Amino acid sequence: MTRNMMTAAVAILLATTGCVEAEPKANAAADGPAMAAYFDCVRDGGVAISAHRAVSAMDQPENSVSAIEATGRAIPNAILELDAALTRDGHLVLMHDETMRRTTTGRGRVGDLTLAQIKRARLKASNGARTNEAVPTLGEALDAAGRVGAIASIDLKPAKGGSTTELARAVIDQVRRSGAASRVILITYTPEDARAVAAMAPEMMISAGVNSVRGLEGLNTAQILAWTGTREERPALWRALKARGVEVQFGTLGAEGVRRDDLYAADGDVSEYRDLFRQGVTVIATDTPLAVKSVLEAEVAKAATCARPR
């Protein structure tokens, strides 16, 4: 067999085996996360609802498996905002506060307790009622989100004195072990953190705080969901971001009585959620996800037709 014939034979062999898959995968990571195309589709006439701490009803504990499953079943392709924290012995659990007091029957700082100690506490529902549910690990939460087809949006805000980088590395490692990279968003707060986390996890979507299109510098826009705050509607910024192909997030959540969820509901008409959609918001982050769904049901259904990696 001549050299040219051998070369042709090798080419045919590679083309008919799985060996050539490695290069497309590497290129896909460079171009953006697998979920980027899904959000591009949602941006074109749909809307995504992000449930703050995964809660959709007051009898659910925040950051709990029960809330994850209930909200994920109620809202197609729900985004569930979750708070990750490191225990003293290096495990990741879901907990918003630095201490156990508000949301569980336990006491003490999460970072001072072992996983076993934290697991002995019981969660309190959002209405304050005691439940029989334990604090979940991040791995357990990711598994629960996967069961109901939800997207986990993981807050990378470290405990006081902690390191964002350390927390991010631990979360990214767990997401990869759980096989959940294609259904996770990593939440960052500064441009520096967004760039660092994006570099650590190029296959995952990143939520980045953005006050102008200049905030996108140094970032792969295919990987970015732009967080534009909770304080005021900013349609000019939203249009500029959308023109750059970046999905806009806006939060109606916050302190009870002053959050936009409550202000919108004060007159018994929450049609303001539709105004947000019309002005270019793709992801509405809310404490009342079912109210948002009631106003934008057709847009939620439209988003549910978009193909998502699993």
N, C-alpha and C positions, 0 to 999 in steps of 0.2 A: 504493500500500500504506500502511495506517495505521501509526502508531507502535507500537500494540499488536501488529499483525500482524508488523511487522519484528522486534520483540522475541521473539515466539514462534518466528519462523523462525531467528533466531540461536541460540536455546536448542536447537532441534532439531538444527541443524548441529553445535553443540558436542557434543551428546550422542552424535552418530554419528561423531565423529572422535576422535583420540587426544589432543586438546587438554586434556580434562578430567582427564588422568592426573596432572598436576602436583600438584594439591591432595592427593589420597590419599597420594602419596609423601611429601609434606612432613609430613602428619599421622602417617604410619607412623614416620618418624624421631623425631617428638616422643613417640610412645607407647612406643617401644623398638625395638631392633634386629630385623631380620628373623628372626634365629635365636632370639629370646626364646621364641617359641611352641614351637620344637623342645625346648628345655630344660624348659619347662612340661610337655610330654608325657613326657619322660624321667623327670621327678620323680614322675610317677604310675605307679610300678611298675617302672621300668627303672633301669639304672645305666650310667654312662659311665666309661670307663677312660682315664686320662691317663698316657701313657708319658713318664717323665722323660727329657729330652733325646732323645726319639723312639726310644730303644733298646728292643728286645725280645729281643735275643740278644747274647752276648758277642763274637761275630765282627763286629758292626756298630760303626762309629765313631759316637760321640755327635754329635748335630747334623749328621747327614750325609744326603744324598739317599738312599743305600742303606737307612739305618735308617728314614727316612720312608716309603719305598715298601714295605719289608718289614713294618713294623708296621701300616701302613695296610691292607695286604692281609690281615693275620692277624686284625685286630680291626675289625669293622664300625663305622663312624663313630668311629674312634679319635680321641682328642685327643692331639696331639703337642706336648709342651712344648719350645720352642725358645728359644735364647739369642741375641739380636741384639746386635751390636757395630758401632761406627763405625770405619772405617779412617781413616788420616791424610788421604786424599783424598776423604773424605765418602761412601764406599760402605758399605752394610750387609752384613755377613757373619754367619754363624752361628759363635759361639765363646763358650763359657762362661767361661773364664779370661781374665784380662787379658793373659796372655802365650800364646805359641804352643807352649811347651815340652811340656806334658803330653799334649796330644791330637794334635800334628802333628810332622812332622820339622823344622819351622821353629823359629826363635828370634826373640825380641824381643816387645815389647808391640804388641798389635793396633793400638792407636791411634797408634803411631809408624810403622806400615808402610802402604804403598800396597796397593791391591787386587792389582796385578800381583805384588808381592812375596809376598803371602799365597797367591795362587793357585799359586805355584811349590812350596809345601810340600805334602806328602802326609799324609793323615789316618792316625792310628793307630786300630785297632779297640779296643773296650772291654777286650779281653784283652791289649792292648799290641802286637799284631801290626801291622806296617806294611802299608798298603793302597796302591793306585794312585789313590785318590780324592782330589780336591781339596776344599778348603773351599768350601762353597756360598755364594752370595749369598742374601740373604733372598728376592729375587725368584725365584731358582731353587728355593728350598725351598718357597715358596708354590705354584709350578707343580707340583712333585712331590706335595705334599699334595693338590692338586686332582685330580691324575690318579688317586689311590687313594681319593678321597672322604673324606679325613681333615680334621679341624679343627686348625688351627694355633693354639697357645696361646703367645704371644710375650712373653717376659720383658723388661720395660722397666727392668732394673737397670743403671744406667750404670757405666762404669769409674770407678775412684777419681778423685775430683775432677771427674767429668763431670756433665752436667746431665740429669736425668730428662726435663725438658721438651724439650730438644734431641733426645734419642733418641726420645721419643714422637712428636714431629712428623715425624721422618725415617721412622719405622716406619709411621705412619698414612699418610703420602704414598705409600710403596711399596705398602702393602696396597691402597690405592685404585687405583694404577696397574696393579696385578695383577688388579684386579676381584675381590678376595678378601674384601671386607668382611663378606659373609654367611657366612664360614667361618673367622672369626678371633676369638680371645679375646685381650685385652690385659691383661697381668699387672701389677698395681700392689701397693705394699706399705704405703702410709700412706693414711689417709682423705683427706688433702689431695691426694695424687697421684691417687687414684681419682676425686675430683671434677673435677680439672683434665683428666685424660685423657678422662673421660666427656663433658665439655663439648666437647673437641676432636673426638671421634669418636662422636657420638650413635647412629650406625648400627651400631656394633660392641659386642660383649659385653665386659664388664670383670670381671676377677677382682680382688676387693678383700679385703684382710685385715680380718676382722671378729671382735671379741672379745665383742660383745654386740649386741643389736638396735639399740642407740643408734648403733652404727657405720654404720647405713644412712642416717642423717640427711643430707639434702642430695643424696641419690642417687636416681635413677630405679630402683626395685627390679626392674623388668622387664629392666634392662640388666645386673644384677649377679649374679655367681656368688660366693658367700661363701667365702673361704679361711679355714679354721679351724685351720690349723697341722698339726704332725706329732707334737707332744709327748704329747698325751693325748686319749682319746676324750671327747667332751663332749655326751652325748645330750640334756641339758636345753637347751643352746644350739641344737643341731641341730633339736629340735622347735620351738623358738621361731622360728627362721629359716624353717623349712618352713611354719609357720602364717602367716608374712608373705608367702608365695609366692616365697621366695628359695631357689635351689638351694644345697645345702651341698657344699663340697669338703673332703676330708681327705686328708692325705699320709701314706702308709706308707713313703715313701722316706727317704733320708738316708745317713749314714755307715755303711759296711759293718760288720755285727756288732751295731750298736745300733739300726738302723732297724727299724720294725715289720715290714717284709717278712721280715727275717731272724728276728725274734722269733716271728712267726707260724709260720714254717717249721721252727723248731727241733725240734718234736716230730713232724714229718712230716705234719702236718694243718694246712691253711691255711683252715679253716672260719671263722676270725675275720673274713675279708672279708665273709662273709654276715652276721655280726653287725653290721658297719658299715652295710650296706645296710638291715637291719631297724631300725636306730636312726635312720635318716633321711639317710644320706649318699647323694648323687646322683652325685658325681664322686669316684672314688678315684684319687689321683695316686700312682704306684708306680714302683719300679725293676724290678718283675717283672710286667709287664702280662699275660703269658700265664698266669701262676699265678692272677691275679685272674679272668681270663676262664674258667679251668677250673672255678672255684667258682661263678661267677655267669653261666654261659653263657646260661641262659634269660632273665635280666634284661638281658644285653647284646643278645640277640635281640629282646626287647621294645622296647628303645630303638631298634633298627634299623628298627622299623616306624613310628617317628615321622617325619612329613614334615619334610624339611629344605630350606631354600632352597639353591640351587646357584649 
